[in-house]
Amino acid sequence: MGEPADDAPGEPGDEPTVPSPRLGDTDPALTAAPSSVRLFGSAAFFRLWLAQVASSLGDWIGFVAITAIAARVGGSSPEAAIGIVLSARLIPGFFLAPVAGVLVDRWNRKRVMVACDVGRGLTFACVPFISTLPGLVVVSLMLEVFTMMWAPAKEATVPNLVRPEYLANANSLSLAAAYGTFPIGTAVFAALAGVAKWLGGFDVALFQVLQVSQENLAVYFDVATFFLSAGLIATLSLGPTNRRRNEGRRVDFGATVTELREGVAFIRQSRVVRAVILAFATGLAGGGMLVPLGPPFSSNVLGGGTAGFGLLLTALGTGVAIAIVTLSVVHRVLPLERTFIVAVFGTGASIILGASMSDLRYAVILVGLLGMCAGTVYVFGFTILQTNVDDAIRGRIFATFQTISRFFLILAFTTAPFLSSVLDGLSSRLFDRHIDVFGVGIGLPGVRLTLWLGGLIIIGAGVLALLALRDRIDERV
């Protein structure tokens, strides 16, 4: 994976070296995609999507398994152990993701994805033989490095596989692969408990060597999914790539810094890209507040307890699923930029209205609407970026995009509970946590005020995005 992307002629699964396409240029051969994969836009993307399904399923199963193992090795402090291990998956992105984007733009993206899938599989294969918290932290760090390379390589490749009119549909399917596999992964993990118990009844030396247990079986299943993904991508023809631009070049530190600056400069200069990244990141932060604030909001405001929080999460996921299915059917008749802006405003408004409810039923409906709007922001936001960024720097832009989104998400996770506590204290002193508006009493607990603030921030980002995209919206009217 450390070589420049100058493939030898005749390498299986590759097309002849050609210049990088611009803004959605696509191989004419893609127009003849078979009807069986018409939904996906091309046979090539269908195979890449299958690889993403396998890879995402492995990610979720591995996430649950490592969390369970961390809790076990954490001893008397399982929560702290889980927090440390998960932090190891989040923190490296702040420092390494931009550099990863530069490398993705330099190297052959198919080789990057195959190497990263194999690397993740081999890394996970070591987990059953690790019994210490530092060992799990090292594994988590390595997994994050591979994932940071795989994700921008995949996103940068998609516009080369499908025609521009199929990009929104492709991004809908990618969203389904990324998050729709979560319930499947948790179900597989739960089912492996019974499998482990059944295998434990056999006196087989191999089972003892492999240390068969629910967590370890999940890890071995995870390894298989990553190797499957690598196999699917290895036999895939990715069509035009970034090879011509980087042919014969070697990686050196000075050039890497220069190209990193090029990516940052492009984001600064492009109002469209900057607006989309800001709107997407703030929307993710606002939605992310539901994770730490959801349980107290459900218990203290809605009176739904843990079951109510489960209903809210189910509604959120259902809303995203509805958005995916709907957009896959009607995305061609929707104006891209205008729908994106409406969805951003809808995300902020849904959070504000949902937080204003005191009845669980209405809150569930509004959180479902939040999921629909957030899913639309994801699909159309990715589509706008893919169609406005040249292939030569697409890896850097998506890596930077992921870094900013990760920062906002962690910021929401860490500051939302603290902010809720501060606002609750202020509300108690100033309003006794309650005000009357036109004779209607409204409770003002800190958790509600924090969610309102998150919704307002998203709406503010929507206003900035509207100003940045106004010219493009007017052109398409």
SEPAFI-988388 format. One record per residue (C-alpha): residue number from 1; x, y, z; chain. Coordinates in Angstrom, 3 decimals, decimal comma. Example, Ala and Ser with C-alpha at 12.3 -4.5 7.8 and 13.67 -1.06 7.14 Angstrom:
! SEPAFI-988388
> num:east:north:up:cadena
> 1:12,300:-4,500:7,800:A
> 2:13,670:-1,060:7,140:A
//
This chain:
! SEPAFI-988388
> num:east:north:up:cadena
> 1:0,000:0,000:0,000:A
> 2:3,054:2,247:0,194:A
> 3:3,629:2,384:-3,590:A
> 4:2,385:5,015:-5,981:A
> 5:-0,551:3,947:-8,081:A
> 6:1,240:2,974:-11,288:A
> 7:-0,293:-0,386:-12,021:A
> 8:1,373:-2,658:-14,471:A
> 9:-0,490:-3,147:-17,734:A
> 10:-2,833:-6,076:-17,752:A
> 11:-3,382:-6,250:-13,993:A
> 12:-6,621:-8,195:-13,432:A
> 13:-9,635:-6,090:-12,617:A
> 14:-8,182:-2,740:-13,773:A
> 15:-9,001:-0,594:-16,778:A
> 16:-6,277:1,027:-18,940:A
> 17:-4,711:4,118:-17,430:A
> 18:-6,737:7,210:-18,343:A
> 19:-6,930:10,787:-17,097:A
> 20:-9,035:11,425:-14,014:A
> 21:-12,631:12,380:-14,818:A
> 22:-14,029:15,741:-13,774:A
> 23:-17,219:16,416:-11,871:A
> 24:-19,044:13,193:-12,521:A
> 25:-17,615:12,137:-15,900:A
> 26:-18,333:8,427:-16,191:A
> 27:-17,120:5,532:-18,255:A
> 28:-19,576:5,122:-21,202:A
> 29:-19,605:1,376:-20,532:A
> 30:-21,611:2,099:-17,404:A
> 31:-24,603:3,090:-19,498:A
> 32:-25,097:-0,562:-20,372:A
> 33:-25,543:-1,781:-16,804:A
> 34:-27,699:-4,910:-16,640:A
> 35:-31,279:-4,538:-15,477:A
> 36:-30,617:-6,711:-12,427:A
> 37:-28,459:-3,934:-10,994:A
> 38:-30,274:-0,922:-12,485:A
> 39:-31,145:0,240:-8,978:A
> 40:-27,432:0,615:-8,229:A
> 41:-26,525:2,562:-11,345:A
> 42:-23,825:0,117:-12,488:A
> 43:-22,665:-3,439:-11,968:A
> 44:-19,376:-2,111:-10,595:A
> 45:-21,081:-0,082:-7,877:A
> 46:-23,296:-3,050:-7,019:A
> 47:-20,178:-5,096:-6,249:A
> 48:-18,612:-2,222:-4,295:A
> 49:-21,869:-1,864:-2,357:A
> 50:-21,831:-5,567:-1,473:A
> 51:-18,271:-5,079:-0,209:A
> 52:-19,443:-2,138:1,889:A
> 53:-22,284:-4,207:3,339:A
> 54:-19,819:-6,922:4,358:A
> 55:-17,335:-4,382:5,701:A
> 56:-19,977:-2,408:7,644:A
> 57:-21,458:-5,591:9,093:A
> 58:-17,978:-6,513:10,265:A
> 59:-17,498:-3,059:11,781:A
> 60:-20,691:-3,291:13,842:A
> 61:-20,111:-6,855:15,003:A
> 62:-16,554:-5,944:15,931:A
> 63:-17,744:-2,836:17,743:A
> 64:-20,119:-4,854:19,923:A
> 65:-17,550:-7,609:20,498:A
> 66:-14,717:-5,273:21,485:A
> 67:-17,067:-3,348:23,776:A
> 68:-18,004:-6,603:25,515:A
> 69:-14,355:-7,677:25,790:A
> 70:-13,338:-4,260:27,141:A
> 71:-16,036:-4,499:29,820:A
> 72:-14,737:-7,957:30,773:A
> 73:-11,054:-6,994:30,996:A
> 74:-11,914:-3,708:32,711:A
> 75:-12,569:-5,551:35,967:A
> 76:-14,115:-3,276:38,564:A
> 77:-14,318:-0,330:36,130:A
> 78:-15,982:-1,665:32,963:A
> 79:-17,427:1,734:31,996:A
> 80:-14,007:3,386:32,132:A
> 81:-12,471:0,552:30,100:A
> 82:-15,135:0,874:27,406:A
> 83:-14,643:4,642:27,294:A
> 84:-10,877:4,301:26,878:A
> 85:-11,184:1,731:24,092:A
> 86:-13,819:3,728:22,205:A
> 87:-11,774:6,921:22,573:A
> 88:-8,927:5,113:20,861:A
> 89:-11,227:4,688:17,836:A
> 90:-12,187:8,366:17,772:A
> 91:-9,122:10,424:18,652:A
> 92:-6,668:9,406:15,859:A
> 93:-8,969:10,844:13,219:A
> 94:-8,183:14,390:14,323:A
> 95:-4,497:13,948:13,553:A
> 96:-4,314:11,343:10,795:A
> 97:-7,436:11,735:8,640:A
> 98:-6,190:14,698:6,544:A
> 99:-2,917:12,881:5,807:A
> 100:-4,905:9,743:4,985:A
> 101:-6,838:11,770:2,421:A
> 102:-3,596:12,853:0,739:A
> 103:-2,421:9,250:0,512:A
> 104:-5,764:8,115:-0,877:A
> 105:-5,375:10,679:-3,663:A
> 106:-1,860:9,401:-4,382:A
> 107:-2,303:5,653:-4,276:A
> 108:-4,451:3,269:-6,276:A
> 109:-7,760:3,354:-4,430:A
> 110:-8,630:-0,254:-5,092:A
> 111:-5,338:-1,364:-3,580:A
> 112:-5,960:0,914:-0,600:A
> 113:-9,392:-0,596:0,088:A
> 114:-8,191:-4,184:-0,342:A
> 115:-5,155:-3,615:1,890:A
> 116:-7,266:-1,903:4,560:A
> 117:-9,856:-4,710:4,597:A
> 118:-7,112:-7,319:4,894:A
> 119:-5,438:-5,226:7,589:A
> 120:-8,645:-4,939:9,578:A
> 121:-9,255:-8,659:9,270:A
> 122:-5,752:-9,549:10,491:A
> 123:-5,985:-7,020:13,320:A
> 124:-9,284:-8,445:14,520:A
> 125:-7,836:-11,964:14,329:A
> 126:-5,483:-10,984:17,164:A
> 127:-8,278:-9,877:19,509:A
> 128:-9,112:-13,326:21,010:A
> 129:-5,535:-13,589:22,237:A
> 130:-5,491:-10,161:23,919:A
> 131:-6,453:-10,015:27,577:A
> 132:-5,302:-6,541:28,610:A
> 133:-6,784:-3,089:28,201:A
> 134:-3,640:-1,589:26,584:A
> 135:-3,734:-4,382:23,996:A
> 136:-7,343:-3,523:23,098:A
> 137:-6,387:0,152:22,819:A
> 138:-3,604:-0,699:20,340:A
> 139:-6,029:-2,830:18,307:A
> 140:-8,585:-0,005:18,265:A
> 141:-5,949:2,471:17,086:A
> 142:-4,904:0,186:14,229:A
> 143:-8,507:-0,427:13,196:A
> 144:-9,177:3,292:13,098:A
> 145:-6,154:3,933:10,877:A
> 146:-7,345:1,317:8,368:A
> 147:-10,910:2,668:8,467:A
> 148:-9,722:6,241:7,900:A
> 149:-8,027:5,075:4,701:A
> 150:-10,862:2,821:3,494:A
> 151:-13,750:5,268:3,865:A
> 152:-12,426:8,234:1,793:A
> 153:-11,086:5,819:-0,834:A
> 154:-14,561:4,351:-1,202:A
> 155:-16,354:7,716:-1,271:A
> 156:-13,881:9,128:-3,799:A
> 157:-14,405:6,083:-6,043:A
> 158:-18,212:6,142:-6,226:A
> 159:-18,518:9,063:-8,722:A
> 160:-16,302:7,111:-11,139:A
> 161:-18,677:4,139:-11,100:A
> 162:-22,106:5,692:-11,652:A
> 163:-23,564:8,411:-13,821:A
> 164:-24,268:11,748:-12,070:A
> 165:-28,028:11,124:-12,057:A
> 166:-27,433:7,921:-10,065:A
> 167:-25,237:9,499:-7,372:A
> 168:-28,066:10,305:-4,952:A
> 169:-29,359:6,764:-5,261:A
> 170:-25,857:5,376:-4,719:A
> 171:-25,446:7,489:-1,578:A
> 172:-28,837:6,299:-0,286:A
> 173:-27,682:2,714:-0,697:A
> 174:-24,352:3,525:0,964:A
> 175:-26,207:5,001:3,945:A
> 176:-28,299:1,843:4,174:A
> 177:-25,153:-0,309:4,071:A
> 178:-23,375:1,793:6,687:A
> 179:-26,143:1,982:9,286:A
> 180:-28,734:-0,562:8,238:A
> 181:-26,312:-3,341:9,112:A
> 182:-26,208:-2,292:12,778:A
> 183:-29,317:-4,263:13,874:A
> 184:-28,093:-7,225:11,811:A
> 185:-24,727:-7,054:13,541:A
> 186:-26,259:-6,966:17,024:A
> 187:-28,578:-9,860:16,116:A
> 188:-25,630:-11,925:14,853:A
> 189:-23,709:-11,175:18,042:A
> 190:-26,681:-12,289:20,171:A
> 191:-27,124:-15,480:18,135:A
> 192:-23,456:-16,400:18,541:A
> 193:-24,033:-16,921:22,277:A
> 194:-26,027:-20,053:21,476:A
> 195:-23,486:-21,169:18,892:A
> 196:-20,655:-20,778:21,401:A
> 197:-22,566:-22,815:23,968:A
> 198:-23,205:-25,561:21,412:A
> 199:-19,573:-25,695:20,293:A
> 200:-18,477:-25,759:23,920:A
> 201:-20,061:-29,190:24,235:A
> 202:-17,447:-30,704:21,893:A
> 203:-14,077:-31,752:23,219:A
> 204:-12,059:-30,486:20,266:A
> 205:-8,505:-29,202:20,655:A
> 206:-8,989:-26,561:17,958:A
> 207:-11,894:-25,023:19,849:A
> 208:-9,677:-24,736:22,925:A
> 209:-6,904:-23,070:20,934:A
> 210:-9,360:-20,611:19,396:A
> 211:-10,867:-19,935:22,844:A
> 212:-14,428:-20,323:21,614:A
> 213:-16,799:-17,845:23,280:A
> 214:-19,528:-15,478:22,146:A
> 215:-17,097:-12,548:21,818:A
> 216:-14,417:-14,560:20,049:A
> 217:-16,859:-16,144:17,602:A
> 218:-18,056:-12,639:16,777:A
> 219:-14,453:-11,656:16,133:A
> 220:-13,874:-14,620:13,801:A
> 221:-17,111:-13,815:11,966:A
> 222:-15,871:-10,248:11,701:A
> 223:-12,575:-11,375:10,183:A
> 224:-14,488:-13,328:7,531:A
> 225:-16,574:-10,274:6,559:A
> 226:-13,462:-8,142:6,001:A
> 227:-11,783:-10,825:3,896:A
> 228:-15,010:-11,162:1,881:A
> 229:-15,032:-7,410:1,280:A
> 230:-11,378:-7,496:0,194:A
> 231:-12,138:-10,314:-2,241:A
> 232:-15,071:-8,473:-3,789:A
> 233:-13,057:-5,309:-4,307:A
> 234:-9,942:-7,122:-5,553:A
> 235:-11,880:-8,550:-8,502:A
> 236:-13,603:-5,258:-9,256:A
> 237:-12,920:-3,014:-12,233:A
> 238:-12,996:0,509:-10,849:A
> 239:-12,694:2,245:-14,190:A
> 240:-10,983:5,659:-14,388:A
> 241:-8,929:6,497:-11,304:A
> 242:-6,421:9,035:-10,068:A
> 243:-3,485:7,054:-11,457:A
> 244:-2,408:9,301:-14,351:A
> 245:-1,995:12,339:-12,128:A
> 246:0,208:10,491:-9,633:A
> 247:2,006:8,129:-11,974:A
> 248:5,645:7,677:-11,049:A
> 249:5,446:9,899:-7,978:A
> 250:6,787:8,816:-4,641:A
> 251:5,473:9,814:-1,269:A
> 252:7,607:12,402:0,495:A
> 253:6,817:14,545:3,501:A
> 254:7,127:17,896:1,719:A
> 255:4,765:16,900:-1,081:A
> 256:2,304:15,476:1,433:A
> 257:2,178:18,780:3,321:A
> 258:1,738:20,673:0,049:A
> 259:-1,153:18,485:-1,061:A
> 260:-2,727:18,722:2,386:A
> 261:-2,657:22,505:2,055:A
> 262:-4,219:22,223:-1,404:A
> 263:-7,186:20,353:0,061:A
> 264:-7,658:22,876:2,877:A
> 265:-7,336:25,775:0,413:A
> 266:-9,982:24,255:-1,847:A
> 267:-12,424:24,000:1,059:A
> 268:-11,764:27,634:1,966:A
> 269:-12,273:28,809:-1,600:A
> 270:-15,350:26,743:-2,430:A
> 271:-18,447:28,193:-0,793:A
> 272:-20,473:25,182:-1,867:A
> 273:-18,170:22,604:-0,291:A
> 274:-17,676:24,685:2,835:A
> 275:-21,420:25,199:3,298:A
> 276:-22,220:21,510:2,841:A
> 277:-19,543:20,392:5,300:A
> 278:-20,664:22,929:7,916:A
> 279:-24,351:22,078:7,553:A
> 280:-23,673:18,341:7,631:A
> 281:-21,354:18,548:10,653:A
> 282:-23,680:20,708:12,725:A
> 283:-26,614:18,496:11,818:A
> 284:-24,640:15,493:12,985:A
> 285:-23,819:17,281:16,239:A
> 286:-27,453:18,188:16,844:A
> 287:-28,567:14,641:16,219:A
> 288:-25,644:13,366:18,283:A
> 289:-27,003:15,197:21,318:A
> 290:-29,855:12,696:21,364:A
> 291:-27,438:9,937:22,404:A
> 292:-26,340:11,319:25,805:A
> 293:-29,498:13,395:26,394:A
> 294:-32,041:10,876:25,114:A
> 295:-32,291:8,774:28,302:A
> 296:-32,842:11,734:30,686:A
> 297:-35,197:13,411:28,208:A
> 298:-37,258:10,243:27,925:A
> 299:-37,329:9,665:31,682:A
> 300:-37,619:13,177:33,108:A
> 301:-39,582:14,992:30,395:A
> 302:-41,588:12,358:28,530:A
> 303:-41,995:9,896:31,386:A
> 304:-41,078:7,021:29,077:A
> 305:-38,030:5,672:30,877:A
> 306:-35,648:3,289:29,138:A
> 307:-38,419:1,845:26,968:A
> 308:-39,281:5,333:25,765:A
> 309:-35,665:5,964:24,780:A
> 310:-35,742:2,733:22,801:A
> 311:-38,840:3,966:20,967:A
> 312:-37,096:7,244:20,140:A
> 313:-34,093:5,408:18,687:A
> 314:-36,401:3,119:16,725:A
> 315:-38,241:6,146:15,345:A
> 316:-34,960:7,768:14,357:A
> 317:-33,820:4,656:12,495:A
> 318:-37,218:4,213:10,864:A
> 319:-37,142:7,804:9,638:A
> 320:-33,723:7,294:8,067:A
> 321:-34,968:4,086:6,402:A
> 322:-38,006:5,887:4,987:A
> 323:-35,721:8,599:3,588:A
> 324:-33,498:5,993:1,925:A
> 325:-36,407:4,200:0,264:A
> 326:-38,132:7,421:-0,790:A
> 327:-35,022:9,056:-2,220:A
> 328:-34,133:5,940:-4,173:A
> 329:-37,439:6,403:-6,040:A
> 330:-37,852:10,172:-6,381:A
> 331:-34,321:11,616:-6,173:A
> 332:-34,182:12,361:-9,918:A
> 333:-37,102:14,786:-9,768:A
> 334:-35,902:16,628:-6,647:A
> 335:-33,696:19,742:-6,975:A
> 336:-30,426:18,770:-5,322:A
> 337:-29,320:21,940:-3,517:A
> 338:-32,815:23,117:-2,615:A
> 339:-33,784:19,738:-1,129:A
> 340:-30,540:19,688:0,861:A
> 341:-31,278:23,118:2,368:A
> 342:-34,878:22,185:3,185:A
> 343:-33,655:18,994:4,866:A
> 344:-31,131:20,939:6,988:A
> 345:-33,860:23,322:8,184:A
> 346:-36,138:20,327:8,738:A
> 347:-33,487:18,648:10,898:A
> 348:-33,165:21,695:13,155:A
> 349:-36,920:22,260:13,342:A
> 350:-37,583:18,584:14,149:A
> 351:-35,159:18,673:17,079:A
> 352:-36,725:21,869:18,449:A
> 353:-40,305:20,614:18,072:A
> 354:-39,458:17,143:19,353:A
> 355:-37,755:18,605:22,434:A
> 356:-40,839:20,774:23,021:A
> 357:-43,097:17,748:23,420:A
> 358:-44,170:16,339:26,757:A
> 359:-46,044:13,410:25,246:A
> 360:-43,986:10,434:24,124:A
> 361:-46,246:9,713:21,143:A
> 362:-45,735:13,120:19,539:A
> 363:-42,013:13,085:20,351:A
> 364:-41,653:9,734:18,569:A
> 365:-43,340:11,145:15,440:A
> 366:-41,082:14,197:15,392:A
> 367:-37,942:12,138:15,981:A
> 368:-39,022:9,995:13,043:A
> 369:-39,254:13,190:10,976:A
> 370:-35,783:14,084:12,244:A
> 371:-34,505:10,768:10,893:A
> 372:-36,062:11,447:7,486:A
> 373:-34,497:14,913:7,283:A
> 374:-31,109:13,716:8,548:A
> 375:-31,074:10,868:6,028:A
> 376:-31,810:13,342:3,230:A
> 377:-29,009:15,649:4,414:A
> 378:-26,611:12,699:4,334:A
> 379:-27,577:11,495:0,868:A
> 380:-27,778:14,872:-0,865:A
> 381:-24,811:16,311:1,050:A
> 382:-22,548:13,520:-0,176:A
> 383:-23,944:13,920:-3,681:A
> 384:-23,199:17,659:-3,770:A
> 385:-19,631:17,058:-2,592:A
> 386:-19,036:14,279:-5,103:A
> 387:-20,273:16,373:-8,016:A
> 388:-18,370:19,528:-7,018:A
> 389:-14,946:18,075:-6,232:A
> 390:-12,462:16,918:-8,853:A
> 391:-11,317:13,312:-8,627:A
> 392:-7,715:14,426:-8,079:A
> 393:-8,457:15,892:-4,624:A
> 394:-11,647:14,013:-3,713:A
> 395:-9,905:11,783:-1,171:A
> 396:-8,549:14,766:0,760:A
> 397:-11,895:16,532:0,798:A
> 398:-13,751:13,494:2,134:A
> 399:-11,042:12,811:4,716:A
> 400:-11,261:16,415:5,941:A
> 401:-15,034:16,177:5,872:A
> 402:-14,920:13,085:8,070:A
> 403:-12,514:14,781:10,492:A
> 404:-14,763:17,820:10,901:A
> 405:-17,868:15,655:11,278:A
> 406:-16,094:13,499:13,860:A
> 407:-15,061:16,605:15,803:A
> 408:-18,617:17,950:15,934:A
> 409:-19,990:14,554:16,945:A
> 410:-17,505:14,109:19,797:A
> 411:-18,135:17,709:20,827:A
> 412:-21,852:16,920:21,075:A
> 413:-21,239:13,723:23,044:A
> 414:-18,926:15,392:25,556:A
> 415:-20,471:18,829:25,993:A
> 416:-24,203:18,072:25,819:A
> 417:-24,462:16,609:29,355:A
> 418:-22,325:19,425:30,802:A
> 419:-24,287:22,091:28,923:A
> 420:-27,558:20,509:30,032:A
> 421:-26,446:20,711:33,653:A
> 422:-25,415:24,381:33,331:A
> 423:-28,657:25,383:31,585:A
> 424:-30,684:23,446:34,140:A
> 425:-29,082:25,459:36,918:A
> 426:-29,725:28,747:35,125:A
> 427:-33,323:27,766:34,410:A
> 428:-33,839:26,836:38,045:A
> 429:-32,533:30,165:39,304:A
> 430:-34,199:32,377:36,705:A
> 431:-37,491:30,633:35,894:A
> 432:-37,854:27,840:38,430:A
> 433:-37,646:25,542:35,361:A
> 434:-41,070:26,700:34,181:A
> 435:-42,671:29,546:32,219:A
> 436:-46,195:30,383:31,057:A
> 437:-46,772:31,448:27,440:A
> 438:-50,315:32,649:26,672:A
> 439:-51,573:30,640:29,596:A
> 440:-49,762:27,466:28,555:A
> 441:-47,187:26,144:30,991:A
> 442:-43,858:25,027:29,510:A
> 443:-41,228:23,186:31,502:A
> 444:-37,658:24,362:31,015:A
> 445:-35,361:21,542:32,172:A
> 446:-31,753:21,750:31,044:A
> 447:-32,084:18,797:28,695:A
> 448:-34,864:20,522:26,739:A
> 449:-32,974:23,816:26,557:A
> 450:-29,869:22,029:25,279:A
> 451:-31,800:20,263:22,525:A
> 452:-33,409:23,572:21,563:A
> 453:-29,969:25,144:21,332:A
> 454:-28,762:22,271:19,146:A
> 455:-31,712:22,761:16,797:A
> 456:-31,058:26,507:16,571:A
> 457:-27,403:25,880:15,697:A
> 458:-28,475:23,586:12,861:A
> 459:-30,910:26,189:11,550:A
> 460:-28,126:28,783:11,687:A
> 461:-25,905:26,475:9,631:A
> 462:-28,819:26,057:7,222:A
> 463:-28,989:29,827:6,760:A
> 464:-25,252:29,938:5,935:A
> 465:-25,659:27,047:3,507:A
> 466:-28,617:28,794:1,863:A
> 467:-26,542:31,939:1,331:A
> 468:-23,684:29,897:-0,139:A
> 469:-25,894:27,835:-2,441:A
> 470:-28,368:30,584:-3,397:A
> 471:-26,818:31,188:-6,830:A
> 472:-26,945:27,498:-7,698:A
> 473:-30,536:27,242:-6,481:A
> 474:-31,580:30,266:-8,569:A
> 475:-29,886:28,803:-11,658:A
> 476:-32,001:25,655:-11,436:A
> 477:-35,334:27,381:-10,895:A
//
